[in-house]
Amino acid sequence: MTESTVNFYPKEPLIALVGNPNCGKTSLFNLLTGGKQKVANYAGVTVERKEGKLLINHKVLRILDLPGVYSLYPRSLDEHITCNVLLGRATGEKKPDLVLCVLDATNLRRNLRLVLAVKRMGLPCIVVLNMMDIAKKRGIDINLAQLEAELHLPIVSTIGVESKGDQALREKLMSLDLTKSGLHDLVESVDQTTGHQTEADNQVVQGILKRMGLDQLVADPMSDRLDNTLLHPILGPMILFVVLFFIFQAVFTWAEYPMEIIKDATDWVSQQCLEYLPDNWLRSLLVYGVIAGAGGVVVFLPQILILFFFILILEESGYLPRAAYLLDRIMGSVGLSGRSFIPLLSSFACAIPGIMATRTITNPRDRLVTILIAPLMTCSARLPVYALLIGAFIPSRELSFGVDLQGLVLFVLYLSGIFGAMAVAWVLKKFANSKTTFHPLMMELPSYHFPSMKNVAIGLWQRLFIFLRRVGGMILFLTIALWFLASYPHAPIGATGPAIEYSFAGILGKLLATILSPIGFNWEISIALVPGMAAREVVVSSLGTVYALAGQAGDTADALTPLIQHSWSLATALSLLAWFVFAPQCLSTIAAVKRETGGYKIPAIMLTYLFLLAYLASFIVYHLALSLGWG
């Protein structure tokens, strides 16, 4: 890296947070930075990069939350990124001025090894002993002065889930001279030995813990009691099933009122434009392009946020690794381990972070299969389409035990994606070497924690911002582009059909309809599927734009529901639902697969098998529905 390149870095000191997974590092990061965060990706890879800002002594400090790692001898992509940043080798990233090595105070045996590895890099370092409240509750008494003497590094204690839990750390940072010369005292002179030091580090850690009287393992009674029930071989899977079922019920029932508010607001804005703007191309663009398009997607925001809320709660509480453990046997039957569960569960929110999460899977075959089946998990972008079709064709009827029929259908759609993914994994297992199809699950089960509502709120805010940025960016662009294609050229003089039939979009839709008519899709659906390849949720806005320009829809996004009720058969609606269970997701997902696998071969395989699977499923569902008289 040249000196001229370094000059482009921000002048503010860069402080990197390093720690094991589940040490509370991200909670501490949220506490330090609050809402002053930005999320991006590291250059050239899909690993998420989180940076925030902290104001200390009227100076701005950049706080970087590095991926959680167990060691600095990298095997996974996460570990490579963390090592490269600490060594100053990461593209577009300066070498940290200071490292905060965050430790779980209840598990020093494992966490201290990372401190020794950071020391060997010769970086200015402060040890942050987190979760001190939990350690005290378990009777773990840590003498900070003695630990400082053992490590020859300054130590501060924190409680990452309390509002003032970072006070000691803030005071320490305030007392520091954050220039290079001022941080010199935080560098421990060590032998820069190369190669793995695992065994030597283990012996050093054992010696430190023995001298401090902390060499005996201390159980977590609450987690043990909960695990006796939640990890029970019979009760555990049943509870997991109930939890997931409840989430999908809540997605419909809880979102009803806020969705009505958004619909009413959209209707009002649309009506104002129709009333006060002259009847020209600009009004058409605003009403039938921007409002009918973007507004038709924003209305489903409450359902998406509810789904994210529950995923964040499960993650914060420590239940997600337990779910992976419970599903390990089932996933093992199709040639995967439970470690694939968390990437696949992340794919329910969006396939891109799910595909990114596969970098923690060290076995190449398991990682590749997980990437291939991740798009079959029903991402939140499909939720607007499901909500539209279910709301239009499935009656809102309460069944036994307060179960809503619409929520039940949504749950079945999610299960269909899961079963489809397991079937694909089972087929791929048949083409693999039998010695590579079983890998014992080895992963940490963290202690249970009461979810931090602040962390959940920050997570929801970030996802809300990303969603609205997509609505204001790609979705709005595609909606306007579709409006243009559906509006021009104008219908010839004497034309009897709607003007859109003579437009570019109408011509393309009718060509596609010849291929898609065997599965019940008309030309309007065929048009909407094209921009839907860029972003799944665009399909709803595209349908609104197409029908509005065809002169068949009213002024509101609400008009789309009764319109398709009268225009489509139940067989067509069910066929379209089946299509969206299996069809490829957005182009961003395909691009992420290309970056993760380093070529076009795997994305091409993914696109081919998903399109074939979607067409086959829709064909079967459509003709089965016709045979039942639902045409």
C-alpha positions as CSV (number, residue, x, y, z in Angstrom):
1,M,0.0,0.0,0.0
2,T,1.5,3.3,-1.1
3,E,1.7,6.4,1.0
4,S,-0.5,8.3,-1.5
5,T,-3.2,5.8,-0.9
6,V,-3.1,6.1,2.8
7,N,-3.6,9.9,2.5
8,F,-7.2,9.3,1.3
9,Y,-8.2,7.6,4.6
10,P,-10.2,9.7,7.1
11,K,-8.0,11.5,9.6
12,E,-10.0,10.4,12.7
13,P,-8.3,7.6,14.7
14,L,-9.6,4.1,13.9
15,I,-10.4,1.8,16.8
16,A,-11.1,-1.8,16.0
17,L,-13.3,-4.1,18.1
18,V,-12.0,-7.7,18.1
19,G,-13.5,-10.6,19.9
20,N,-14.9,-14.2,19.9
21,P,-18.4,-14.7,18.6
22,N,-21.0,-14.3,21.4
23,C,-18.7,-12.1,23.6
24,G,-21.0,-9.1,23.4
25,K,-18.8,-7.2,21.1
26,T,-21.6,-6.0,18.8
27,S,-23.7,-4.9,21.9
28,L,-20.7,-2.9,23.1
29,F,-20.3,-1.4,19.6
30,N,-24.0,-0.4,19.6
31,L,-23.6,1.1,23.1
32,L,-20.6,3.2,22.0
33,T,-21.9,4.4,18.6
34,G,-25.7,4.4,19.1
35,G,-27.4,5.1,15.8
36,K,-24.3,6.7,14.3
37,Q,-23.4,3.6,12.2
38,K,-23.0,2.8,8.6
39,V,-23.1,-0.7,7.1
40,A,-21.3,-1.7,3.9
41,N,-19.2,-4.5,2.6
42,Y,-15.4,-4.9,2.5
43,A,-13.9,-4.3,-0.9
44,G,-14.3,-7.2,-3.2
45,V,-16.1,-9.5,-0.8
46,T,-19.6,-9.8,0.7
47,V,-18.4,-9.7,4.4
48,E,-20.4,-7.0,6.2
49,R,-18.5,-4.0,7.5
50,K,-19.9,-2.0,10.4
51,E,-18.4,1.4,11.4
52,G,-19.7,3.9,13.8
53,K,-18.5,7.2,15.4
54,L,-17.8,8.1,19.0
55,L,-17.3,11.6,20.3
56,I,-14.6,11.8,23.0
57,N,-13.0,15.0,24.2
58,H,-14.5,16.9,21.3
59,K,-12.8,14.5,18.9
60,V,-14.4,12.0,16.6
61,L,-13.3,8.4,16.9
62,R,-14.1,5.8,14.2
63,I,-15.2,2.5,15.8
64,L,-14.9,-0.6,13.5
65,D,-16.7,-3.8,14.5
66,L,-14.7,-6.6,13.0
67,P,-16.2,-10.0,12.3
68,G,-16.1,-12.3,15.4
69,V,-13.2,-14.8,15.3
70,Y,-11.8,-17.5,17.6
71,S,-8.3,-17.1,16.4
72,L,-6.0,-15.1,14.1
73,Y,-4.9,-18.2,12.2
74,P,-7.5,-17.7,9.4
75,R,-9.5,-20.5,7.8
76,S,-12.8,-18.8,7.0
77,L,-13.4,-15.6,5.1
78,D,-14.4,-13.8,8.3
79,E,-11.1,-14.6,9.9
80,H,-9.2,-13.6,6.8
81,I,-10.9,-10.2,6.8
82,T,-10.2,-9.6,10.5
83,C,-6.5,-10.6,10.2
84,N,-6.0,-8.5,7.0
85,V,-7.5,-5.4,8.7
86,L,-5.3,-5.8,11.8
87,L,-2.3,-6.3,9.6
88,G,-3.2,-3.3,7.4
89,R,-3.6,-5.4,4.3
90,A,-7.3,-5.0,3.7
91,T,-8.1,-3.1,0.5
92,G,-9.5,0.4,1.3
93,E,-9.0,0.0,5.0
94,K,-6.2,1.6,7.2
95,K,-4.5,-0.3,9.9
96,P,-6.2,0.3,13.3
97,D,-4.7,2.9,15.6
98,L,-6.0,1.0,18.6
99,V,-7.5,-2.5,19.2
100,L,-10.1,-3.1,21.8
101,C,-10.0,-6.8,22.5
102,V,-13.4,-7.7,23.9
103,L,-13.6,-10.8,26.2
104,D,-16.5,-12.7,27.7
105,A,-15.8,-12.5,31.4
106,T,-17.6,-15.9,31.9
107,N,-15.3,-17.7,29.5
108,L,-11.7,-16.5,29.9
109,R,-10.4,-19.9,29.0
110,R,-11.2,-19.5,25.4
111,N,-11.2,-15.7,25.1
112,L,-7.7,-15.1,26.4
113,R,-6.1,-16.9,23.5
114,L,-7.3,-14.2,21.2
115,V,-5.6,-11.5,23.4
116,L,-2.3,-13.4,23.1
117,A,-2.6,-13.5,19.3
118,V,-3.4,-9.7,19.1
119,K,-0.3,-9.0,21.3
120,R,1.9,-10.9,18.9
121,M,0.8,-8.4,16.1
122,G,2.4,-5.6,18.1
123,L,-0.8,-3.4,18.0
124,P,-1.8,-0.9,20.7
125,C,-4.3,-2.9,22.7
126,I,-6.8,-2.5,25.6
127,V,-8.5,-5.6,27.0
128,V,-12.3,-5.0,27.5
129,L,-13.7,-7.5,30.0
130,N,-17.4,-7.6,29.0
131,M,-20.4,-9.3,30.7
132,M,-19.0,-8.6,34.2
133,D,-22.5,-8.6,35.6
134,I,-23.1,-12.2,34.5
135,A,-19.7,-13.3,35.8
136,K,-20.5,-11.9,39.3
137,K,-23.9,-13.7,39.3
138,R,-22.1,-17.0,38.6
139,G,-19.6,-16.4,41.4
140,I,-16.7,-15.7,39.1
141,D,-14.5,-13.2,40.9
142,I,-11.9,-11.6,38.6
143,N,-9.1,-9.5,40.0
144,L,-8.6,-6.9,37.3
145,A,-5.3,-5.7,38.7
146,Q,-3.8,-9.2,38.8
147,L,-5.1,-9.9,35.2
148,E,-3.5,-6.7,34.0
149,A,-0.2,-7.8,35.6
150,E,-0.5,-11.2,33.9
151,L,-1.2,-9.8,30.5
152,H,0.9,-6.6,30.7
153,L,-2.0,-4.7,29.1
154,P,-4.6,-2.2,30.5
155,I,-8.0,-3.7,31.3
156,V,-11.4,-2.1,31.7
157,S,-14.7,-3.8,32.6
158,T,-18.0,-3.3,30.7
159,I,-21.6,-4.4,30.6
160,G,-22.6,-4.1,27.0
161,V,-26.3,-4.4,27.6
162,E,-26.6,-1.6,30.2
163,S,-27.1,2.1,29.2
164,K,-24.0,3.2,31.2
165,G,-22.2,-0.1,30.9
166,D,-19.4,1.4,28.7
167,Q,-18.6,4.2,31.1
168,A,-15.2,2.8,32.2
169,L,-14.2,2.3,28.6
170,R,-15.2,5.8,27.7
171,E,-13.1,7.2,30.6
172,K,-10.1,5.1,29.5
173,L,-10.4,6.5,26.0
174,M,-10.7,10.0,27.3
175,S,-7.4,9.6,29.2
176,L,-5.5,8.4,26.2
177,D,-3.3,10.4,23.8
178,L,-4.5,8.9,20.6
179,T,-1.4,9.8,18.6
180,K,1.0,7.1,17.7
181,S,3.5,8.2,20.3
182,G,0.7,8.4,22.9
183,L,-0.4,4.8,22.2
184,H,3.2,3.4,22.5
185,D,2.6,2.3,26.1
186,L,-0.3,0.1,25.0
187,V,2.0,-2.1,22.9
188,E,3.5,-5.1,24.6
189,S,6.9,-6.2,23.4
190,V,6.6,-9.8,22.5
191,D,8.4,-12.4,20.4
192,Q,7.1,-12.1,16.9
193,T,7.0,-15.9,16.4
194,T,5.5,-17.2,13.2
195,G,3.3,-20.3,12.9
196,H,0.5,-21.6,15.0
197,Q,0.8,-21.0,18.7
198,T,-2.3,-22.8,19.8
199,E,-0.7,-25.3,22.2
200,A,1.7,-22.7,23.6
201,D,-1.2,-20.2,24.1
202,N,-3.3,-22.9,25.8
203,Q,-0.5,-23.5,28.3
204,V,-0.1,-19.7,29.0
205,V,-3.8,-19.3,29.5
206,Q,-4.0,-22.3,31.8
207,G,-1.2,-20.8,33.9
208,I,-2.9,-17.4,34.1
209,L,-6.2,-18.9,35.2
210,K,-4.6,-21.2,37.8
211,R,-2.7,-18.4,39.4
212,M,-5.9,-16.4,39.6
213,G,-7.9,-19.3,40.9
214,L,-10.2,-19.3,37.8
215,D,-9.1,-22.7,36.4
216,Q,-12.4,-24.5,37.4
217,L,-15.3,-24.4,35.0
218,V,-18.4,-22.7,36.3
219,A,-21.8,-23.9,35.1
220,D,-24.6,-21.6,34.0
221,P,-27.6,-23.0,36.0
222,M,-30.3,-20.9,34.1
223,S,-29.0,-22.0,30.7
224,D,-28.7,-25.6,31.8
225,R,-32.3,-25.6,33.1
226,L,-33.6,-24.1,29.8
227,D,-31.6,-26.5,27.7
228,N,-33.1,-29.4,29.6
229,T,-36.4,-28.4,28.0
230,L,-35.5,-26.6,24.8
231,L,-33.0,-29.2,23.7
232,H,-35.1,-32.2,24.7
233,P,-35.1,-34.7,21.8
234,I,-38.9,-34.6,21.7
235,L,-40.0,-31.4,23.3
236,G,-37.2,-29.3,21.6
237,P,-38.3,-29.8,18.0
238,M,-41.9,-29.3,18.9
239,I,-41.2,-26.0,20.7
240,L,-39.1,-24.8,17.7
241,F,-42.0,-25.7,15.3
242,V,-44.4,-23.7,17.5
243,V,-42.1,-20.7,17.7
244,L,-41.7,-20.6,13.9
245,F,-45.4,-21.1,13.4
246,F,-46.2,-18.2,15.8
247,I,-43.8,-15.9,13.9
248,F,-45.6,-16.5,10.6
249,Q,-49.0,-15.9,12.2
250,A,-47.8,-12.7,13.7
251,V,-46.6,-11.5,10.3
252,F,-50.2,-11.2,9.2
253,T,-52.1,-10.4,12.3
254,W,-49.8,-7.8,13.8
255,A,-49.2,-5.9,10.5
256,E,-52.9,-5.4,9.6
257,Y,-53.4,-2.0,11.3
258,P,-50.1,-0.3,10.2
259,M,-50.6,-1.6,6.7
260,E,-54.0,0.1,6.6
261,I,-52.4,3.4,7.6
262,I,-49.8,3.2,4.8
263,K,-52.5,2.3,2.3
264,D,-54.7,5.3,3.3
265,A,-51.7,7.6,3.1
266,T,-50.8,6.3,-0.4
267,D,-54.4,6.7,-1.5
268,W,-54.5,10.3,-0.3
269,V,-51.2,11.2,-2.1
270,S,-52.4,9.6,-5.3
271,Q,-55.8,11.4,-5.1
272,Q,-54.1,14.8,-4.5
273,C,-52.0,14.3,-7.6
274,L,-55.0,13.4,-9.7
275,E,-56.9,16.4,-8.5
276,Y,-54.4,19.1,-8.8
277,L,-52.0,18.1,-11.6
278,P,-52.9,18.5,-15.3
279,D,-53.7,15.4,-17.3
280,N,-50.3,14.9,-18.9
281,W,-47.3,12.5,-18.9
282,L,-46.0,13.8,-15.6
283,R,-49.2,13.0,-13.8
284,S,-49.2,9.6,-15.3
285,L,-45.6,9.0,-14.2
286,L,-46.3,10.1,-10.6
287,V,-49.6,8.3,-10.1
288,Y,-49.2,5.1,-12.2
289,G,-45.4,4.9,-12.0
290,V,-44.0,6.3,-8.7
291,I,-47.0,6.1,-6.3
292,A,-48.6,2.9,-7.7
293,G,-45.2,1.3,-7.9
294,A,-43.1,2.3,-4.8
295,G,-46.2,2.8,-2.7
296,G,-47.4,-0.7,-3.5
297,V,-44.2,-2.1,-2.0
298,V,-43.9,0.2,1.0
299,V,-47.3,-1.0,2.2
300,F,-45.7,-4.4,3.1
301,L,-43.0,-2.8,5.2
302,P,-44.7,-3.7,8.6
303,Q,-44.8,-7.4,7.7
304,I,-41.1,-7.3,6.8
305,L,-40.1,-5.5,10.0
306,I,-42.1,-8.0,12.1
307,L,-40.3,-10.9,10.5
308,F,-36.9,-9.2,11.2
309,F,-38.0,-8.4,14.7
310,F,-38.4,-12.0,15.6
311,I,-35.2,-13.1,13.9
312,L,-33.3,-10.5,15.9
313,I,-34.9,-11.6,19.1
314,L,-34.0,-15.2,18.5
315,E,-30.4,-14.2,17.6
316,E,-30.1,-11.9,20.7
317,S,-31.4,-14.5,23.1
318,G,-28.9,-17.2,22.1
319,Y,-31.6,-19.5,20.8
320,L,-30.4,-19.7,17.1
321,P,-27.5,-22.0,17.8
322,R,-29.8,-24.3,19.7
323,A,-32.1,-24.4,16.7
324,A,-29.1,-25.4,14.6
325,Y,-28.4,-28.2,17.1
326,L,-32.0,-29.4,17.0
327,L,-32.0,-29.6,13.2
328,D,-28.6,-31.2,12.9
329,R,-29.9,-34.7,12.6
330,I,-32.5,-33.7,10.0
331,M,-30.0,-31.8,8.0
332,G,-27.5,-34.6,8.3
333,S,-30.0,-36.9,6.5
334,V,-29.5,-34.7,3.4
335,G,-25.8,-34.4,3.7
336,L,-25.5,-31.2,5.6
337,S,-24.7,-30.3,9.2
338,G,-26.6,-28.1,11.6
339,R,-24.0,-25.4,10.9
340,S,-25.9,-24.7,7.6
341,F,-29.0,-23.7,9.6
342,I,-28.0,-20.2,10.6
343,P,-27.1,-19.2,7.0
344,L,-30.3,-20.7,5.8
345,L,-32.3,-19.0,8.5
346,S,-30.6,-15.7,7.6
347,S,-31.9,-16.3,4.0
348,F,-35.5,-15.9,5.3
349,A,-34.7,-12.2,5.7
350,C,-32.6,-11.9,2.5
351,A,-30.6,-14.5,0.6
352,I,-27.5,-12.2,0.4
353,P,-26.6,-12.2,4.1
354,G,-27.5,-15.9,4.2
355,I,-25.0,-16.6,1.4
356,M,-22.5,-14.3,3.2
357,A,-22.9,-16.3,6.4
358,T,-21.8,-19.5,4.6
359,R,-18.2,-18.2,4.9
360,T,-18.2,-19.6,8.5
361,I,-18.7,-23.2,7.1
362,T,-15.2,-24.6,6.7
363,N,-16.1,-27.7,4.7
364,P,-16.1,-26.6,1.0
365,R,-18.9,-29.1,-0.1
366,D,-21.2,-28.1,2.7
367,R,-20.6,-24.4,2.0
368,L,-21.3,-24.8,-1.8
369,V,-24.5,-26.8,-1.2
370,T,-25.7,-24.3,1.4
371,I,-25.1,-21.5,-1.2
372,L,-27.1,-23.4,-3.8
373,I,-30.1,-23.9,-1.7
374,A,-30.1,-20.6,0.2
375,P,-32.4,-18.9,-2.5
376,L,-35.1,-21.5,-1.8
377,M,-35.6,-20.0,1.7
378,T,-38.5,-17.6,1.4
379,C,-36.8,-14.1,1.7
380,S,-38.7,-11.0,2.9
381,A,-38.8,-9.7,-0.7
382,R,-41.2,-12.5,-1.6
383,L,-43.5,-11.5,1.3
384,P,-45.2,-8.6,-0.6
385,V,-46.2,-11.0,-3.4
386,Y,-47.4,-13.7,-0.9
387,A,-49.3,-11.1,1.0
388,L,-51.0,-9.8,-2.1
389,L,-52.1,-13.2,-3.4
390,I,-53.0,-14.6,-0.1
391,G,-55.0,-11.5,0.8
392,A,-56.8,-11.7,-2.6
393,F,-57.6,-15.4,-2.8
394,I,-57.4,-16.9,0.7
395,P,-60.3,-15.8,3.0
396,S,-59.4,-14.4,6.4
397,R,-60.9,-17.1,8.5
398,E,-60.2,-18.1,12.0
399,L,-59.6,-21.9,12.4
400,S,-59.3,-23.9,15.6
401,F,-57.2,-22.6,18.5
402,G,-57.1,-19.0,17.1
403,V,-55.1,-20.0,14.0
404,D,-55.8,-17.7,11.0
405,L,-56.1,-19.4,7.6
406,Q,-54.0,-16.8,5.8
407,G,-51.2,-17.2,8.3
408,L,-51.4,-21.0,7.9
409,V,-51.1,-20.7,4.1
410,L,-48.1,-18.4,4.5
411,F,-46.5,-21.0,6.9
412,V,-47.1,-23.7,4.3
413,L,-45.4,-21.6,1.6
414,Y,-42.3,-21.2,3.9
415,L,-42.3,-24.9,4.6
416,S,-42.5,-25.7,0.8
417,G,-39.3,-23.7,0.3
418,I,-37.6,-25.6,3.2
419,F,-38.7,-29.0,1.9
420,G,-37.6,-28.0,-1.6
421,A,-34.2,-27.0,-0.3
422,M,-33.8,-30.3,1.6
423,A,-34.8,-32.2,-1.5
424,V,-32.1,-30.4,-3.6
425,A,-29.5,-31.1,-0.9
426,W,-30.5,-34.7,-0.8
427,V,-30.1,-35.0,-4.6
428,L,-26.7,-33.3,-4.4
429,K,-25.7,-35.7,-1.6
430,K,-26.1,-38.6,-4.1
431,F,-23.4,-37.0,-6.3
432,A,-20.9,-36.5,-3.5
433,N,-18.3,-38.8,-2.0
434,S,-19.8,-40.7,0.9
435,K,-16.8,-39.7,3.1
436,T,-17.6,-36.0,2.6
437,T,-21.3,-36.1,3.3
438,F,-21.2,-36.2,7.1
439,H,-19.5,-33.6,9.3
440,P,-20.1,-33.6,13.0
441,L,-21.6,-30.4,14.3
442,M,-19.1,-28.5,16.5
443,M,-20.3,-25.1,17.5
444,E,-20.6,-23.0,20.7
445,L,-23.9,-22.8,22.6
446,P,-23.8,-19.4,24.2
447,S,-25.5,-18.6,27.5
448,Y,-29.1,-17.4,27.2
449,H,-29.5,-13.6,27.4
450,F,-32.5,-11.4,27.7
451,P,-32.6,-9.6,24.3
452,S,-31.3,-6.0,24.3
453,M,-34.2,-3.9,23.0
454,K,-31.6,-1.3,22.0
455,N,-29.8,-3.8,19.8
456,V,-33.0,-5.0,18.3
457,A,-34.1,-1.4,17.6
458,I,-30.8,-0.6,15.9
459,G,-31.0,-3.8,13.8
460,L,-34.6,-2.9,12.8
461,W,-33.6,0.7,11.9
462,Q,-30.7,-0.6,9.7
463,R,-33.0,-2.9,7.9
464,L,-35.7,-0.2,7.5
465,F,-33.1,2.1,6.0
466,I,-31.8,-0.6,3.6
467,F,-35.4,-1.4,2.5
468,L,-36.3,2.3,2.0
469,R,-33.1,2.8,0.1
470,R,-34.0,0.0,-2.2
471,V,-37.5,1.5,-2.7
472,G,-36.0,4.9,-3.4
473,G,-33.3,3.4,-5.6
474,M,-33.6,0.2,-7.6
475,I,-37.3,-0.3,-7.1
476,L,-38.2,3.3,-8.0
477,F,-35.8,3.2,-11.1
478,L,-37.4,-0.1,-12.3
479,T,-40.9,1.2,-11.7
480,I,-40.2,4.3,-13.8
481,A,-38.5,2.2,-16.4
482,L,-41.5,-0.1,-16.6
483,W,-43.9,2.9,-16.8
484,F,-41.9,4.1,-19.8
485,L,-42.0,0.7,-21.5
486,A,-45.7,0.3,-20.7
487,S,-46.5,3.9,-22.0
488,Y,-44.6,4.0,-25.2
489,P,-45.1,3.8,-28.1
490,H,-48.7,5.1,-28.0
491,A,-51.5,3.0,-29.4
492,P,-52.2,3.5,-33.1
493,I,-55.3,5.5,-34.2
494,G,-58.3,3.3,-34.2
495,A,-56.9,0.8,-31.7
496,T,-59.6,-1.1,-29.7
497,G,-57.5,-2.6,-26.9
498,P,-55.8,-0.8,-23.9
499,A,-52.8,1.3,-25.0
500,I,-50.4,-0.8,-23.0
501,E,-51.0,-3.8,-25.3
502,Y,-49.2,-1.8,-28.1
503,S,-46.3,-0.7,-26.0
504,F,-42.8,-2.2,-25.6
505,A,-43.9,-3.9,-22.4
506,G,-47.1,-5.3,-24.0
507,I,-45.2,-6.8,-26.9
508,L,-42.6,-8.4,-24.6
509,G,-45.3,-9.6,-22.2
510,K,-47.2,-11.4,-25.0
511,L,-44.0,-13.1,-26.3
512,L,-43.3,-14.4,-22.8
513,A,-46.9,-15.4,-22.3
514,T,-46.5,-18.0,-25.1
515,I,-43.9,-19.7,-22.9
516,L,-45.7,-19.2,-19.6
517,S,-49.3,-19.8,-20.6
518,P,-49.0,-23.5,-19.9
519,I,-48.6,-22.6,-16.2
520,G,-51.5,-20.1,-16.2
521,F,-49.7,-16.8,-16.5
522,N,-51.2,-14.0,-18.6
523,W,-49.3,-11.3,-20.4
524,E,-49.6,-8.9,-17.4
525,I,-48.0,-11.4,-15.1
526,S,-45.3,-12.1,-17.7
527,I,-44.4,-8.4,-17.9
528,A,-44.2,-8.1,-14.1
529,L,-41.8,-11.1,-13.8
530,V,-39.1,-9.3,-15.9
531,P,-38.3,-6.4,-13.5
532,G,-39.0,-8.9,-10.7
533,M,-35.6,-10.5,-11.5
534,A,-33.9,-7.4,-10.3
535,A,-35.9,-7.3,-7.0
536,R,-38.7,-9.6,-6.1
537,E,-40.9,-7.0,-4.4
538,V,-41.0,-5.1,-7.7
539,V,-43.5,-7.6,-9.0
540,V,-46.2,-6.1,-6.9
541,S,-45.5,-2.5,-8.1
542,S,-45.1,-3.8,-11.6
543,L,-48.6,-5.4,-11.6
544,G,-50.0,-2.1,-10.2
545,T,-48.3,-0.1,-13.0
546,V,-49.4,-2.5,-15.7
547,Y,-53.0,-2.7,-14.7
548,A,-53.2,1.0,-14.0
549,L,-51.9,1.9,-17.4
550,A,-54.2,-0.7,-18.9
551,G,-57.0,1.4,-17.6
552,Q,-58.2,-1.5,-15.4
553,A,-57.1,-0.2,-11.9
554,G,-58.3,2.6,-9.8
555,D,-56.2,5.3,-8.2
556,T,-55.0,3.3,-5.2
557,A,-52.7,0.4,-4.5
558,D,-55.7,-1.1,-2.8
559,A,-57.4,-1.5,-6.2
560,L,-55.0,-4.2,-7.2
561,T,-56.5,-6.8,-4.8
562,P,-60.1,-6.8,-6.1
563,L,-58.8,-6.5,-9.7
564,I,-56.8,-9.7,-9.7
565,Q,-59.6,-11.4,-7.8
566,H,-61.8,-10.9,-10.9
567,S,-59.1,-11.2,-13.5
568,W,-57.3,-14.3,-12.4
569,S,-58.5,-17.8,-11.5
570,L,-57.6,-19.4,-8.2
571,A,-55.4,-21.9,-10.3
572,T,-53.4,-19.0,-11.7
573,A,-52.9,-17.5,-8.2
574,L,-51.7,-20.8,-6.8
575,S,-49.4,-21.3,-9.8
576,L,-47.8,-17.9,-9.2
577,L,-47.4,-18.7,-5.5
578,A,-45.6,-22.0,-6.5
579,W,-43.4,-20.1,-9.0
580,F,-42.3,-17.7,-6.2
581,V,-41.4,-20.5,-3.9
582,F,-38.8,-21.8,-6.3
583,A,-37.9,-19.1,-8.8
584,P,-34.5,-17.4,-8.7
585,Q,-34.3,-14.4,-6.4
586,C,-33.0,-10.9,-7.4
587,L,-29.9,-10.3,-9.5
588,S,-28.1,-9.0,-6.4
589,T,-28.3,-12.6,-5.0
590,I,-26.8,-14.0,-8.2
591,A,-24.0,-11.4,-8.0
592,A,-23.3,-12.4,-4.4
593,V,-23.1,-16.0,-5.4
594,K,-20.7,-15.1,-8.2
595,R,-18.5,-13.1,-5.7
596,E,-18.6,-15.9,-3.1
597,T,-17.7,-18.7,-5.5
598,G,-15.3,-16.8,-7.7
599,G,-16.9,-17.5,-11.1
600,Y,-20.0,-17.8,-13.2
601,K,-20.3,-21.6,-13.1
602,I,-22.2,-21.9,-9.9
603,P,-24.6,-18.9,-10.6
604,A,-25.4,-20.5,-14.0
605,I,-26.2,-23.8,-12.4
606,M,-28.3,-22.0,-9.7
607,L,-30.3,-20.1,-12.3
608,T,-30.9,-23.1,-14.5
609,Y,-32.1,-25.5,-11.8
610,L,-34.2,-22.9,-10.0
611,F,-36.1,-21.8,-13.2
612,L,-36.7,-25.5,-14.1
613,L,-37.9,-26.3,-10.6
614,A,-40.2,-23.2,-10.6
615,Y,-41.7,-24.0,-14.0
616,L,-42.3,-27.7,-13.0
617,A,-43.9,-26.8,-9.6
618,S,-46.2,-24.2,-11.2
619,F,-47.2,-26.6,-14.0
620,I,-48.1,-29.3,-11.5
621,V,-50.0,-26.9,-9.2
622,Y,-51.8,-25.2,-12.1
623,H,-53.1,-28.4,-13.7
624,L,-53.9,-30.0,-10.4
625,A,-56.0,-26.9,-9.5
626,L,-57.8,-27.0,-12.9
627,S,-58.6,-30.7,-12.3
628,L,-60.2,-29.7,-9.0
629,G,-62.4,-27.1,-10.7
630,W,-60.5,-24.0,-9.5
631,G,-59.9,-22.6,-13.0
